[in-house]
């Protein structure tokens, strides 16, 4: 395997890690913004109990974690290929 191929695999891993971190931060920001916008309203039951659940915030965070895991695996795979030759 050429050195360029290894670098591409490791670069893709780094990109996945960055995208994962961005998704996690975006999910936290969206969740905070949503529940902070509810706090000044008269009916704050949803704000206090976080019920009903809003799945989109969790989905962003879970997707970010999956992307980070894939990125780490790609970097490890690229490192193994690098050390193997």
C-alpha positions, 0 to 999 in steps of 0.5 A: 500500500502506498504512503498516500493511501495510508494518509488518505485513510488517516485523513478521513479518520480525522475528518470523521472525528471533526464532524463527530465533535461538530455534531455533538456540539451542535446537538448540545447547542440546539438542546440548550437553545430549545429549553432556554426558550421555554423557560420564560414562558408561563407553562414551564412543565416541558422545560422542567420535566424535559417531557415529551422527549425531543429525539433530534437532540439525542440523534445529533449527539449519538451520530457524533459519537458514532462518527468519532468511533469511525474516525478513531478506527480509520486512524488506527487502521491507517497507523497499522498499515503504516507500521506494517510496511 
